[in-house]
Amino acid sequence: MKGLGELERTVMEILWARDGAATARDVSRALAGDRDLAHTTVMTVLDRLAKKGFLERERDGRAWRYRPVASREGYVAELMLGALNETGDRDAALAHFVRSVSVDEIAVLRQALEDLTTGNGARPRVEPSG
């Protein structure tokens, strides 16, 4: 999954924060205090995000309603996996990452690993290392 541009990220943040789908007008209103953008610009960004696979859309009368395909956390996880794929040594990159996280984050990682090994969590994608 590719990264997002600044405006695309801002639009995604608005949609991730919502409890349901939003129209371009809803997004424009949410952006009004933050940026001075033409409504057509917002429509173009939403259309582009849908074509890139970040959003799904459904008709609501003459308008489209947009909803994120994945959660913010899912998106970030995909970015992290993409970064791991860029390295020649996944094991070394993972080890370096783990050495750089806080004690609290280590506890979260331990719990996630425990959940995986006891069958309480989703199975990870298995890819060859190195």
Backbone as XML, in Angstrom:
<?xml version="1.0"?>
<chain id="A" units="angstrom">
  <residue number="1" name="MET">
    <atom name="N" x="0.857" y="-1.173" z="0.000"/>
    <atom name="CA" x="0.000" y="0.000" z="0.000"/>
    <atom name="C" x="0.898" y="1.229" z="0.000"/>
  </residue>
  <residue number="2" name="LYS">
    <atom name="N" x="0.653" y="2.121" z="-0.903"/>
    <atom name="CA" x="1.483" y="3.315" z="-1.020"/>
    <atom name="C" x="1.137" y="4.341" z="0.050"/>
  </residue>
  <residue number="3" name="GLY">
    <atom name="N" x="2.056" y="5.269" z="0.239"/>
    <atom name="CA" x="1.841" y="6.339" z="1.181"/>
    <atom name="C" x="0.829" y="7.352" z="0.667"/>
  </residue>
  <residue number="4" name="LEU">
    <atom name="N" x="0.462" y="8.248" z="1.536"/>
    <atom name="CA" x="-0.506" y="9.282" z="1.208"/>
    <atom name="C" x="0.181" y="10.638" z="1.169"/>
  </residue>
  <residue number="5" name="GLY">
    <atom name="N" x="-0.300" y="11.506" z="0.294"/>
    <atom name="CA" x="0.156" y="12.887" z="0.286"/>
    <atom name="C" x="-0.437" y="13.623" z="1.477"/>
  </residue>
  <residue number="6" name="GLU">
    <atom name="N" x="0.014" y="14.842" z="1.702"/>
    <atom name="CA" x="-0.430" y="15.612" z="2.869"/>
    <atom name="C" x="-1.946" y="15.818" z="2.889"/>
  </residue>
  <residue number="7" name="LEU">
    <atom name="N" x="-2.523" y="16.254" z="1.778"/>
    <atom name="CA" x="-3.966" y="16.489" z="1.730"/>
    <atom name="C" x="-4.736" y="15.169" z="1.828"/>
  </residue>
  <residue number="8" name="GLU">
    <atom name="N" x="-4.235" y="14.140" z="1.165"/>
    <atom name="CA" x="-4.876" y="12.828" z="1.242"/>
    <atom name="C" x="-4.874" y="12.319" z="2.688"/>
  </residue>
  <residue number="9" name="ARG">
    <atom name="N" x="-3.766" y="12.489" z="3.383"/>
    <atom name="CA" x="-3.664" y="12.060" z="4.775"/>
    <atom name="C" x="-4.652" y="12.829" z="5.649"/>
  </residue>
  <residue number="10" name="THR">
    <atom name="N" x="-4.785" y="14.131" z="5.408"/>
    <atom name="CA" x="-5.726" y="14.944" z="6.174"/>
    <atom name="C" x="-7.156" y="14.464" z="5.950"/>
  </residue>
  <residue number="11" name="VAL">
    <atom name="N" x="-7.492" y="14.182" z="4.701"/>
    <atom name="CA" x="-8.835" y="13.681" z="4.385"/>
    <atom name="C" x="-9.065" y="12.323" z="5.044"/>
  </residue>
  <residue number="12" name="MET">
    <atom name="N" x="-8.064" y="11.449" z="4.982"/>
    <atom name="CA" x="-8.196" y="10.132" z="5.614"/>
    <atom name="C" x="-8.376" y="10.268" z="7.123"/>
  </residue>
  <residue number="13" name="GLU">
    <atom name="N" x="-7.665" y="11.193" z="7.746"/>
    <atom name="CA" x="-7.819" y="11.410" z="9.191"/>
    <atom name="C" x="-9.250" y="11.799" z="9.528"/>
  </residue>
  <residue number="14" name="ILE">
    <atom name="N" x="-9.847" y="12.636" z="8.707"/>
    <atom name="CA" x="-11.241" y="13.035" z="8.921"/>
    <atom name="C" x="-12.152" y="11.815" z="8.819"/>
  </residue>
  <residue number="15" name="LEU">
    <atom name="N" x="-11.941" y="10.998" z="7.799"/>
    <atom name="CA" x="-12.797" y="9.829" z="7.602"/>
    <atom name="C" x="-12.568" y="8.774" z="8.675"/>
  </residue>
  <residue number="16" name="TRP">
    <atom name="N" x="-11.321" y="8.572" z="9.100"/>
    <atom name="CA" x="-11.051" y="7.616" z="10.176"/>
    <atom name="C" x="-11.713" y="8.049" z="11.478"/>
  </residue>
  <residue number="17" name="ALA">
    <atom name="N" x="-11.821" y="9.348" z="11.710"/>
    <atom name="CA" x="-12.398" y="9.863" z="12.952"/>
    <atom name="C" x="-13.921" y="9.761" z="12.975"/>
  </residue>
  <residue number="18" name="ARG">
    <atom name="N" x="-14.533" y="9.572" z="11.829"/>
    <atom name="CA" x="-15.998" y="9.507" z="11.741"/>
    <atom name="C" x="-16.503" y="8.122" z="12.106"/>
  </residue>
  <residue number="19" name="ASP">
    <atom name="N" x="-17.747" y="8.086" z="12.495"/>
    <atom name="CA" x="-18.387" y="6.815" z="12.832"/>
    <atom name="C" x="-19.318" y="6.393" z="11.693"/>
  </residue>
  <residue number="20" name="GLY">
    <atom name="N" x="-18.791" y="6.385" z="10.491"/>
    <atom name="CA" x="-19.603" y="6.012" z="9.336"/>
    <atom name="C" x="-19.119" y="6.729" z="8.099"/>
  </residue>
  <residue number="21" name="ALA">
    <atom name="N" x="-19.852" y="6.535" z="7.025"/>
    <atom name="CA" x="-19.472" y="7.120" z="5.741"/>
    <atom name="C" x="-19.728" y="8.626" z="5.726"/>
  </residue>
  <residue number="22" name="ALA">
    <atom name="N" x="-19.055" y="9.313" z="4.815"/>
    <atom name="CA" x="-19.188" y="10.769" z="4.698"/>
    <atom name="C" x="-19.245" y="11.157" z="3.229"/>
  </residue>
  <residue number="23" name="THR">
    <atom name="N" x="-19.953" y="12.225" z="2.960"/>
    <atom name="CA" x="-19.991" y="12.783" z="1.608"/>
    <atom name="C" x="-18.846" y="13.772" z="1.447"/>
  </residue>
  <residue number="24" name="ALA">
    <atom name="N" x="-18.618" y="14.188" z="0.221"/>
    <atom name="CA" x="-17.599" y="15.213" z="-0.043"/>
    <atom name="C" x="-17.947" y="16.498" z="0.707"/>
  </residue>
  <residue number="25" name="ARG">
    <atom name="N" x="-19.225" y="16.822" z="0.802"/>
    <atom name="CA" x="-19.651" y="18.021" z="1.525"/>
    <atom name="C" x="-19.291" y="17.902" z="3.004"/>
  </residue>
  <residue number="26" name="ASP">
    <atom name="N" x="-19.499" y="16.712" z="3.592"/>
    <atom name="CA" x="-19.125" y="16.495" z="5.000"/>
    <atom name="C" x="-17.632" y="16.732" z="5.199"/>
  </residue>
  <residue number="27" name="VAL">
    <atom name="N" x="-16.824" y="16.190" z="4.290"/>
    <atom name="CA" x="-15.368" y="16.342" z="4.394"/>
    <atom name="C" x="-14.982" y="17.803" z="4.198"/>
  </residue>
  <residue number="28" name="SER">
    <atom name="N" x="-15.612" y="18.478" z="3.234"/>
    <atom name="CA" x="-15.331" y="19.899" z="3.003"/>
    <atom name="C" x="-15.607" y="20.717" z="4.257"/>
  </residue>
  <residue number="29" name="ARG">
    <atom name="N" x="-16.724" y="20.437" z="4.907"/>
    <atom name="CA" x="-17.068" y="21.163" z="6.142"/>
    <atom name="C" x="-16.034" y="20.898" z="7.231"/>
  </residue>
  <residue number="30" name="ALA">
    <atom name="N" x="-15.595" y="19.646" z="7.349"/>
    <atom name="CA" x="-14.602" y="19.304" z="8.367"/>
    <atom name="C" x="-13.263" y="19.985" z="8.089"/>
  </residue>
  <residue number="31" name="LEU">
    <atom name="N" x="-12.957" y="20.194" z="6.820"/>
    <atom name="CA" x="-11.709" y="20.848" z="6.442"/>
    <atom name="C" x="-11.786" y="22.366" z="6.532"/>
  </residue>
  <residue number="32" name="ALA">
    <atom name="N" x="-12.979" y="22.916" z="6.583"/>
    <atom name="CA" x="-13.181" y="24.366" z="6.494"/>
    <atom name="C" x="-12.355" y="25.144" z="7.514"/>
  </residue>
  <residue number="33" name="GLY">
    <atom name="N" x="-12.268" y="24.668" z="8.740"/>
    <atom name="CA" x="-11.494" y="25.376" z="9.749"/>
    <atom name="C" x="-10.002" y="25.203" z="9.569"/>
  </residue>
  <residue number="34" name="ASP">
    <atom name="N" x="-9.621" y="24.154" z="8.862"/>
    <atom name="CA" x="-8.212" y="23.814" z="8.713"/>
    <atom name="C" x="-7.612" y="24.367" z="7.423"/>
  </residue>
  <residue number="35" name="ARG">
    <atom name="N" x="-8.378" y="24.298" z="6.340"/>
    <atom name="CA" x="-7.875" y="24.700" z="5.019"/>
    <atom name="C" x="-8.968" y="25.394" z="4.231"/>
  </residue>
  <residue number="36" name="ASP">
    <atom name="N" x="-8.566" y="26.199" z="3.304"/>
    <atom name="CA" x="-9.505" y="26.876" z="2.418"/>
    <atom name="C" x="-9.428" y="26.199" z="1.050"/>
  </residue>
  <residue number="37" name="LEU">
    <atom name="N" x="-10.196" y="25.119" z="0.879"/>
    <atom name="CA" x="-10.162" y="24.341" z="-0.354"/>
    <atom name="C" x="-11.493" y="24.424" z="-1.083"/>
  </residue>
  <residue number="38" name="ALA">
    <atom name="N" x="-11.421" y="24.418" z="-2.391"/>
    <atom name="CA" x="-12.637" y="24.360" z="-3.191"/>
    <atom name="C" x="-13.277" y="22.987" z="-3.007"/>
  </residue>
  <residue number="39" name="HIS">
    <atom name="N" x="-14.593" y="22.950" z="-3.030"/>
    <atom name="CA" x="-15.320" y="21.692" z="-2.889"/>
    <atom name="C" x="-14.906" y="20.705" z="-3.981"/>
  </residue>
  <residue number="40" name="THR">
    <atom name="N" x="-14.644" y="21.194" z="-5.172"/>
    <atom name="CA" x="-14.233" y="20.295" z="-6.268"/>
    <atom name="C" x="-12.881" y="19.646" z="-5.973"/>
  </residue>
  <residue number="41" name="THR">
    <atom name="N" x="-12.015" y="20.351" z="-5.273"/>
    <atom name="CA" x="-10.724" y="19.781" z="-4.885"/>
    <atom name="C" x="-10.938" y="18.608" z="-3.935"/>
  </residue>
  <residue number="42" name="VAL">
    <atom name="N" x="-11.828" y="18.774" z="-2.967"/>
    <atom name="CA" x="-12.146" y="17.701" z="-2.023"/>
    <atom name="C" x="-12.741" y="16.512" z="-2.776"/>
  </residue>
  <residue number="43" name="MET">
    <atom name="N" x="-13.624" y="16.783" z="-3.714"/>
    <atom name="CA" x="-14.222" y="15.703" z="-4.509"/>
    <atom name="C" x="-13.145" y="14.946" z="-5.286"/>
  </residue>
  <residue number="44" name="THR">
    <atom name="N" x="-12.198" y="15.677" z="-5.852"/>
    <atom name="CA" x="-11.111" y="15.052" z="-6.607"/>
    <atom name="C" x="-10.244" y="14.178" z="-5.705"/>
  </residue>
  <residue number="45" name="VAL">
    <atom name="N" x="-9.919" y="14.665" z="-4.512"/>
    <atom name="CA" x="-9.097" y="13.897" z="-3.580"/>
    <atom name="C" x="-9.833" y="12.626" z="-3.161"/>
  </residue>
  <residue number="46" name="LEU">
    <atom name="N" x="-11.107" y="12.734" z="-2.852"/>
    <atom name="CA" x="-11.889" y="11.555" z="-2.469"/>
    <atom name="C" x="-11.956" y="10.542" z="-3.611"/>
  </residue>
  <residue number="47" name="ASP">
    <atom name="N" x="-12.156" y="11.023" z="-4.822"/>
    <atom name="CA" x="-12.203" y="10.136" z="-5.987"/>
    <atom name="C" x="-10.853" y="9.425" z="-6.167"/>
  </residue>
  <residue number="48" name="ARG">
    <atom name="N" x="-9.774" y="10.175" z="-6.015"/>
    <atom name="CA" x="-8.430" y="9.601" z="-6.164"/>
    <atom name="C" x="-8.165" y="8.549" z="-5.087"/>
  </residue>
  <residue number="49" name="LEU">
    <atom name="N" x="-8.578" y="8.835" z="-3.847"/>
    <atom name="CA" x="-8.391" y="7.869" z="-2.759"/>
    <atom name="C" x="-9.209" y="6.599" z="-2.995"/>
  </residue>
  <residue number="50" name="ALA">
    <atom name="N" x="-10.392" y="6.757" z="-3.576"/>
    <atom name="CA" x="-11.205" y="5.580" z="-3.904"/>
    <atom name="C" x="-10.533" y="4.757" z="-5.007"/>
  </residue>
  <residue number="51" name="LYS">
    <atom name="N" x="-10.003" y="5.422" z="-6.015"/>
    <atom name="CA" x="-9.325" y="4.711" z="-7.105"/>
    <atom name="C" x="-8.047" y="4.026" z="-6.633"/>
  </residue>
  <residue number="52" name="LYS">
    <atom name="N" x="-7.382" y="4.598" z="-5.631"/>
    <atom name="CA" x="-6.165" y="3.999" z="-5.077"/>
    <atom name="C" x="-6.484" y="2.835" z="-4.135"/>
  </residue>
  <residue number="53" name="GLY">
    <atom name="N" x="-7.758" y="2.671" z="-3.791"/>
    <atom name="CA" x="-8.152" y="1.568" z="-2.919"/>
    <atom name="C" x="-8.197" y="1.897" z="-1.439"/>
  </residue>
  <residue number="54" name="PHE">
    <atom name="N" x="-8.042" y="3.170" z="-1.070"/>
    <atom name="CA" x="-8.105" y="3.554" z="0.333"/>
    <atom name="C" x="-9.536" y="3.711" z="0.821"/>
  </residue>
  <residue number="55" name="LEU">
    <atom name="N" x="-10.436" y="4.063" z="-0.096"/>
    <atom name="CA" x="-11.839" y="4.301" z="0.249"/>
    <atom name="C" x="-12.752" y="3.436" z="-0.598"/>
  </residue>
  <residue number="56" name="GLU">
    <atom name="N" x="-13.894" y="3.076" z="-0.021"/>
    <atom name="CA" x="-14.968" y="2.502" z="-0.816"/>
    <atom name="C" x="-16.064" y="3.553" z="-0.854"/>
  </residue>
  <residue number="57" name="ARG">
    <atom name="N" x="-16.852" y="3.526" z="-1.900"/>
    <atom name="CA" x="-17.904" y="4.539" z="-1.991"/>
    <atom name="C" x="-19.195" y="3.898" z="-2.450"/>
  </residue>
  <residue number="58" name="GLU">
    <atom name="N" x="-20.278" y="4.538" z="-2.044"/>
    <atom name="CA" x="-21.608" y="4.093" z="-2.445"/>
    <atom name="C" x="-22.453" y="5.314" z="-2.752"/>
  </residue>
  <residue number="59" name="ARG">
    <atom name="N" x="-23.351" y="5.153" z="-3.670"/>
    <atom name="CA" x="-24.230" y="6.263" z="-4.059"/>
    <atom name="C" x="-25.231" y="6.556" z="-2.962"/>
  </residue>
  <residue number="60" name="ASP">
    <atom name="N" x="-25.471" y="7.835" z="-2.768"/>
    <atom name="CA" x="-26.505" y="8.311" z="-1.850"/>
    <atom name="C" x="-27.200" y="9.455" z="-2.573"/>
  </residue>
  <residue number="61" name="GLY">
    <atom name="N" x="-28.199" y="9.108" z="-3.388"/>
    <atom name="CA" x="-28.836" y="10.114" z="-4.247"/>
    <atom name="C" x="-27.865" y="10.528" z="-5.331"/>
  </residue>
  <residue number="62" name="ARG">
    <atom name="N" x="-27.594" y="11.826" z="-5.408"/>
    <atom name="CA" x="-26.653" y="12.325" z="-6.416"/>
    <atom name="C" x="-25.218" y="12.350" z="-5.904"/>
  </residue>
  <residue number="63" name="ALA">
    <atom name="N" x="-25.048" y="12.133" z="-4.616"/>
    <atom name="CA" x="-23.718" y="12.206" z="-4.009"/>
    <atom name="C" x="-23.148" y="10.808" z="-3.779"/>
  </residue>
  <residue number="64" name="TRP">
    <atom name="N" x="-21.855" y="10.772" z="-3.495"/>
    <atom name="CA" x="-21.181" y="9.552" z="-3.071"/>
    <atom name="C" x="-20.939" y="9.640" z="-1.572"/>
  </residue>
  <residue number="65" name="ARG">
    <atom name="N" x="-21.010" y="8.502" z="-0.899"/>
    <atom name="CA" x="-20.614" y="8.392" z="0.510"/>
    <atom name="C" x="-19.333" y="7.567" z="0.540"/>
  </residue>
  <residue number="66" name="TYR">
    <atom name="N" x="-18.331" y="8.073" z="1.237"/>
    <atom name="CA" x="-17.007" y="7.446" z="1.284"/>
    <atom name="C" x="-16.737" y="6.882" z="2.674"/>
  </residue>
  <residue number="67" name="ARG">
    <atom name="N" x="-16.082" y="5.725" z="2.683"/>
    <atom name="CA" x="-15.725" y="5.052" z="3.928"/>
    <atom name="C" x="-14.333" y="4.434" z="3.751"/>
  </residue>
  <residue number="68" name="PRO">
    <atom name="N" x="-13.467" y="4.555" z="4.753"/>
    <atom name="CA" x="-12.140" y="3.933" z="4.646"/>
    <atom name="C" x="-12.251" y="2.411" z="4.499"/>
  </residue>
  <residue number="69" name="VAL">
    <atom name="N" x="-11.395" y="1.852" z="3.674"/>
    <atom name="CA" x="-11.354" y="0.402" z="3.487"/>
    <atom name="C" x="-10.698" y="-0.256" z="4.698"/>
  </residue>
  <residue number="70" name="ALA">
    <atom name="N" x="-9.700" y="0.395" z="5.262"/>
    <atom name="CA" x="-8.980" y="-0.150" z="6.414"/>
    <atom name="C" x="-8.916" y="0.909" z="7.513"/>
  </residue>
  <residue number="71" name="SER">
    <atom name="N" x="-8.676" y="0.461" z="8.720"/>
    <atom name="CA" x="-8.510" y="1.374" z="9.847"/>
    <atom name="C" x="-7.180" y="2.113" z="9.728"/>
  </residue>
  <residue number="72" name="ARG">
    <atom name="N" x="-7.032" y="3.152" z="10.516"/>
    <atom name="CA" x="-5.759" y="3.882" z="10.577"/>
    <atom name="C" x="-4.642" y="2.913" z="10.980"/>
  </residue>
  <residue number="73" name="GLU">
    <atom name="N" x="-4.924" y="2.057" z="11.955"/>
    <atom name="CA" x="-3.934" y="1.100" z="12.425"/>
    <atom name="C" x="-3.568" y="0.094" z="11.334"/>
  </residue>
  <residue number="74" name="GLY">
    <atom name="N" x="-4.544" y="-0.323" z="10.562"/>
    <atom name="CA" x="-4.274" y="-1.229" z="9.451"/>
    <atom name="C" x="-3.397" y="-0.580" z="8.398"/>
  </residue>
  <residue number="75" name="TYR">
    <atom name="N" x="-3.666" y="0.685" z="8.120"/>
    <atom name="CA" x="-2.862" y="1.438" z="7.154"/>
    <atom name="C" x="-1.413" y="1.550" z="7.625"/>
  </residue>
  <residue number="76" name="VAL">
    <atom name="N" x="-1.231" y="1.897" z="8.900"/>
    <atom name="CA" x="0.118" y="2.041" z="9.436"/>
    <atom name="C" x="0.845" y="0.695" z="9.414"/>
  </residue>
  <residue number="77" name="ALA">
    <atom name="N" x="0.122" y="-0.376" z="9.738"/>
    <atom name="CA" x="0.741" y="-1.704" z="9.690"/>
    <atom name="C" x="1.206" y="-2.030" z="8.266"/>
  </residue>
  <residue number="78" name="GLU">
    <atom name="N" x="0.400" y="-1.672" z="7.265"/>
    <atom name="CA" x="0.801" y="-1.900" z="5.870"/>
    <atom name="C" x="2.042" y="-1.087" z="5.511"/>
  </residue>
  <residue number="79" name="LEU">
    <atom name="N" x="2.120" y="0.146" z="6.001"/>
    <atom name="CA" x="3.323" y="0.959" z="5.772"/>
    <atom name="C" x="4.554" y="0.296" z="6.399"/>
  </residue>
  <residue number="80" name="MET">
    <atom name="N" x="4.381" y="-0.218" z="7.602"/>
    <atom name="CA" x="5.497" y="-0.868" z="8.283"/>
    <atom name="C" x="5.934" y="-2.120" z="7.519"/>
  </residue>
  <residue number="81" name="LEU">
    <atom name="N" x="4.982" y="-2.908" z="7.053"/>
    <atom name="CA" x="5.324" y="-4.101" z="6.273"/>
    <atom name="C" x="6.013" y="-3.727" z="4.968"/>
  </residue>
  <residue number="82" name="GLY">
    <atom name="N" x="5.555" y="-2.644" z="4.352"/>
    <atom name="CA" x="6.200" y="-2.167" z="3.129"/>
    <atom name="C" x="7.635" y="-1.757" z="3.382"/>
  </residue>
  <residue number="83" name="ALA">
    <atom name="N" x="7.862" y="-1.091" z="4.507"/>
    <atom name="CA" x="9.224" y="-0.688" z="4.860"/>
    <atom name="C" x="10.096" y="-1.916" z="5.098"/>
  </residue>
  <residue number="84" name="LEU">
    <atom name="N" x="9.544" y="-2.930" z="5.750"/>
    <atom name="CA" x="10.307" y="-4.168" z="5.964"/>
    <atom name="C" x="10.676" y="-4.826" z="4.647"/>
  </residue>
  <residue number="85" name="ASN">
    <atom name="N" x="9.773" y="-4.750" z="3.671"/>
    <atom name="CA" x="10.050" y="-5.341" z="2.360"/>
    <atom name="C" x="11.155" y="-4.605" z="1.618"/>
  </residue>
  <residue number="86" name="GLU">
    <atom name="N" x="11.430" y="-3.378" z="2.005"/>
    <atom name="CA" x="12.461" y="-2.579" z="1.341"/>
    <atom name="C" x="13.867" y="-2.933" z="1.826"/>
  </residue>
  <residue number="87" name="THR">
    <atom name="N" x="13.952" y="-3.590" z="2.963"/>
    <atom name="CA" x="15.264" y="-3.904" z="3.508"/>
    <atom name="C" x="15.752" y="-5.247" z="2.976"/>
  </residue>
  <residue number="88" name="GLY">
    <atom name="N" x="17.033" y="-5.403" z="2.928"/>
    <atom name="CA" x="17.599" y="-6.669" z="2.494"/>
    <atom name="C" x="17.640" y="-7.690" z="3.627"/>
  </residue>
  <residue number="89" name="ASP">
    <atom name="N" x="17.402" y="-7.225" z="4.844"/>
    <atom name="CA" x="17.494" y="-8.109" z="6.003"/>
    <atom name="C" x="16.348" y="-7.779" z="6.958"/>
  </residue>
  <residue number="90" name="ARG">
    <atom name="N" x="15.225" y="-8.448" z="6.753"/>
    <atom name="CA" x="14.032" y="-8.201" z="7.575"/>
    <atom name="C" x="14.301" y="-8.470" z="9.051"/>
  </residue>
  <residue number="91" name="ASP">
    <atom name="N" x="15.038" y="-9.554" z="9.341"/>
    <atom name="CA" x="15.315" y="-9.900" z="10.731"/>
    <atom name="C" x="16.075" y="-8.787" z="11.431"/>
  </residue>
  <residue number="92" name="ALA">
    <atom name="N" x="17.089" y="-8.241" z="10.774"/>
    <atom name="CA" x="17.877" y="-7.155" z="11.365"/>
    <atom name="C" x="17.020" y="-5.907" z="11.551"/>
  </residue>
  <residue number="93" name="ALA">
    <atom name="N" x="16.169" y="-5.613" z="10.579"/>
    <atom name="CA" x="15.296" y="-4.440" z="10.695"/>
    <atom name="C" x="14.313" y="-4.605" z="11.852"/>
  </residue>
  <residue number="94" name="LEU">
    <atom name="N" x="13.736" y="-5.802" z="11.990"/>
    <atom name="CA" x="12.818" y="-6.053" z="13.107"/>
    <atom name="C" x="13.538" y="-5.934" z="14.442"/>
  </residue>
  <residue number="95" name="ALA">
    <atom name="N" x="14.740" y="-6.505" z="14.529"/>
    <atom name="CA" x="15.501" y="-6.433" z="15.774"/>
    <atom name="C" x="15.831" y="-4.982" z="16.122"/>
  </residue>
  <residue number="96" name="HIS">
    <atom name="N" x="16.213" y="-4.197" z="15.139"/>
    <atom name="CA" x="16.515" y="-2.778" z="15.366"/>
    <atom name="C" x="15.255" y="-2.039" z="15.822"/>
  </residue>
  <residue number="97" name="PHE">
    <atom name="N" x="14.143" y="-2.340" z="15.193"/>
    <atom name="CA" x="12.868" y="-1.711" z="15.572"/>
    <atom name="C" x="12.532" y="-2.019" z="17.031"/>
  </residue>
  <residue number="98" name="VAL">
    <atom name="N" x="12.629" y="-3.284" z="17.409"/>
    <atom name="CA" x="12.275" y="-3.693" z="18.766"/>
    <atom name="C" x="13.178" y="-3.019" z="19.796"/>
  </residue>
  <residue number="99" name="ARG">
    <atom name="N" x="14.446" y="-2.839" z="19.466"/>
    <atom name="CA" x="15.361" y="-2.167" z="20.394"/>
    <atom name="C" x="15.034" y="-0.684" z="20.546"/>
  </residue>
  <residue number="100" name="SER">
    <atom name="N" x="14.247" y="-0.136" z="19.630"/>
    <atom name="CA" x="13.964" y="1.302" z="19.672"/>
    <atom name="C" x="12.617" y="1.650" z="20.304"/>
  </residue>
  <residue number="101" name="VAL">
    <atom name="N" x="11.814" y="0.656" z="20.702"/>
    <atom name="CA" x="10.494" y="0.955" z="21.267"/>
    <atom name="C" x="10.566" y="1.058" z="22.780"/>
  </residue>
  <residue number="102" name="SER">
    <atom name="N" x="9.538" y="1.647" z="23.362"/>
    <atom name="CA" x="9.487" y="1.850" z="24.812"/>
    <atom name="C" x="9.119" y="0.545" z="25.531"/>
  </residue>
  <residue number="103" name="VAL">
    <atom name="N" x="9.280" y="0.561" z="26.830"/>
    <atom name="CA" x="8.927" y="-0.592" z="27.658"/>
    <atom name="C" x="7.437" y="-0.906" z="27.510"/>
  </residue>
  <residue number="104" name="ASP">
    <atom name="N" x="6.594" y="0.110" z="27.488"/>
    <atom name="CA" x="5.156" y="-0.101" z="27.317"/>
    <atom name="C" x="4.849" y="-0.732" z="25.960"/>
  </residue>
  <residue number="105" name="GLU">
    <atom name="N" x="5.556" y="-0.292" z="24.923"/>
    <atom name="CA" x="5.343" y="-0.859" z="23.585"/>
    <atom name="C" x="5.831" y="-2.306" z="23.518"/>
  </residue>
  <residue number="106" name="ILE">
    <atom name="N" x="6.889" y="-2.612" z="24.257"/>
    <atom name="CA" x="7.360" y="-3.993" z="24.330"/>
    <atom name="C" x="6.273" y="-4.874" z="24.950"/>
  </residue>
  <residue number="107" name="ALA">
    <atom name="N" x="5.604" y="-4.371" z="25.968"/>
    <atom name="CA" x="4.518" y="-5.131" z="26.598"/>
    <atom name="C" x="3.393" y="-5.392" z="25.603"/>
  </residue>
  <residue number="108" name="VAL">
    <atom name="N" x="3.079" y="-4.410" z="24.770"/>
    <atom name="CA" x="2.054" y="-4.587" z="23.744"/>
    <atom name="C" x="2.492" y="-5.652" z="22.742"/>
  </residue>
  <residue number="109" name="LEU">
    <atom name="N" x="3.748" y="-5.591" z="22.309"/>
    <atom name="CA" x="4.274" y="-6.591" z="21.377"/>
    <atom name="C" x="4.235" y="-7.993" z="21.998"/>
  </residue>
  <residue number="110" name="ARG">
    <atom name="N" x="4.651" y="-8.088" z="23.263"/>
    <atom name="CA" x="4.619" y="-9.399" z="23.944"/>
    <atom name="C" x="3.201" y="-9.954" z="23.988"/>
  </residue>
  <residue number="111" name="GLN">
    <atom name="N" x="2.237" y="-9.101" z="24.315"/>
    <atom name="CA" x="0.850" y="-9.552" z="24.395"/>
    <atom name="C" x="0.343" y="-9.994" z="23.033"/>
  </residue>
  <residue number="112" name="ALA">
    <atom name="N" x="0.675" y="-9.245" z="21.983"/>
    <atom name="CA" x="0.249" y="-9.619" z="20.635"/>
    <atom name="C" x="0.859" y="-10.955" z="20.228"/>
  </residue>
  <residue number="113" name="LEU">
    <atom name="N" x="2.132" y="-11.161" z="20.541"/>
    <atom name="CA" x="2.788" y="-12.437" z="20.234"/>
    <atom name="C" x="2.170" y="-13.577" z="21.034"/>
  </residue>
  <residue number="114" name="GLU">
    <atom name="N" x="1.864" y="-13.319" z="22.290"/>
    <atom name="CA" x="1.207" y="-14.337" z="23.118"/>
    <atom name="C" x="-0.165" y="-14.708" z="22.539"/>
  </residue>
  <residue number="115" name="ASP">
    <atom name="N" x="-0.909" y="-13.699" z="22.139"/>
    <atom name="CA" x="-2.222" y="-13.954" z="21.535"/>
    <atom name="C" x="-2.095" y="-14.803" z="20.275"/>
  </residue>
  <residue number="116" name="LEU">
    <atom name="N" x="-1.076" y="-14.545" z="19.490"/>
    <atom name="CA" x="-0.867" y="-15.320" z="18.261"/>
    <atom name="C" x="-0.507" y="-16.764" z="18.560"/>
  </residue>
  <residue number="117" name="THR">
    <atom name="N" x="0.341" y="-16.969" z="19.548"/>
    <atom name="CA" x="0.795" y="-18.328" z="19.834"/>
    <atom name="C" x="-0.249" y="-19.148" z="20.571"/>
  </residue>
  <residue number="118" name="THR">
    <atom name="N" x="-1.207" y="-18.494" z="21.219"/>
    <atom name="CA" x="-2.262" y="-19.234" z="21.923"/>
    <atom name="C" x="-3.554" y="-19.307" z="21.124"/>
  </residue>
  <residue number="119" name="GLY">
    <atom name="N" x="-3.523" y="-18.779" z="19.907"/>
    <atom name="CA" x="-4.702" y="-18.855" z="19.050"/>
    <atom name="C" x="-5.734" y="-17.774" z="19.293"/>
  </residue>
  <residue number="120" name="ASN">
    <atom name="N" x="-5.392" y="-16.730" z="20.041"/>
    <atom name="CA" x="-6.348" y="-15.655" z="20.337"/>
    <atom name="C" x="-6.277" y="-14.485" z="19.372"/>
  </residue>
  <residue number="121" name="GLY">
    <atom name="N" x="-5.400" y="-14.555" z="18.379"/>
    <atom name="CA" x="-5.247" y="-13.428" z="17.467"/>
    <atom name="C" x="-5.169" y="-13.913" z="16.039"/>
  </residue>
  <residue number="122" name="ALA">
    <atom name="N" x="-5.208" y="-12.955" z="15.108"/>
    <atom name="CA" x="-5.098" y="-13.285" z="13.682"/>
    <atom name="C" x="-3.695" y="-13.779" z="13.381"/>
  </residue>
  <residue number="123" name="ARG">
    <atom name="N" x="-3.582" y="-14.668" z="12.461"/>
    <atom name="CA" x="-2.281" y="-15.204" z="12.058"/>
    <atom name="C" x="-1.571" y="-14.207" z="11.162"/>
  </residue>
  <residue number="124" name="PRO">
    <atom name="N" x="-0.272" y="-14.002" z="11.385"/>
    <atom name="CA" x="0.481" y="-13.057" z="10.534"/>
    <atom name="C" x="0.765" y="-13.661" z="9.181"/>
  </residue>
  <residue number="125" name="ARG">
    <atom name="N" x="1.052" y="-12.771" z="8.234"/>
    <atom name="CA" x="1.534" y="-13.229" z="6.924"/>
    <atom name="C" x="2.943" y="-13.738" z="7.113"/>
  </residue>
  <residue number="126" name="VAL">
    <atom name="N" x="3.213" y="-14.900" z="6.598"/>
    <atom name="CA" x="4.540" y="-15.471" z="6.715"/>
    <atom name="C" x="5.289" y="-15.234" z="5.419"/>
  </residue>
  <residue number="127" name="GLU">
    <atom name="N" x="6.409" y="-14.510" z="5.539"/>
    <atom name="CA" x="7.250" y="-14.244" z="4.375"/>
    <atom name="C" x="8.664" y="-14.648" z="4.734"/>
  </residue>
  <residue number="128" name="PRO">
    <atom name="N" x="9.422" y="-15.105" z="3.769"/>
    <atom name="CA" x="10.803" y="-15.505" z="4.065"/>
    <atom name="C" x="11.612" y="-14.311" z="4.553"/>
  </residue>
  <residue number="129" name="SER">
    <atom name="N" x="12.504" y="-14.584" z="5.495"/>
    <atom name="CA" x="13.350" y="-13.498" z="6.011"/>
    <atom name="C" x="14.583" y="-13.351" z="5.124"/>
  </residue>
  <residue number="130" name="GLY">
    <atom name="N" x="15.220" y="-12.171" z="5.304"/>
    <atom name="CA" x="16.501" y="-11.911" z="4.645"/>
    <atom name="C" x="16.364" y="-11.696" z="3.225"/>
  </residue>
</chain>
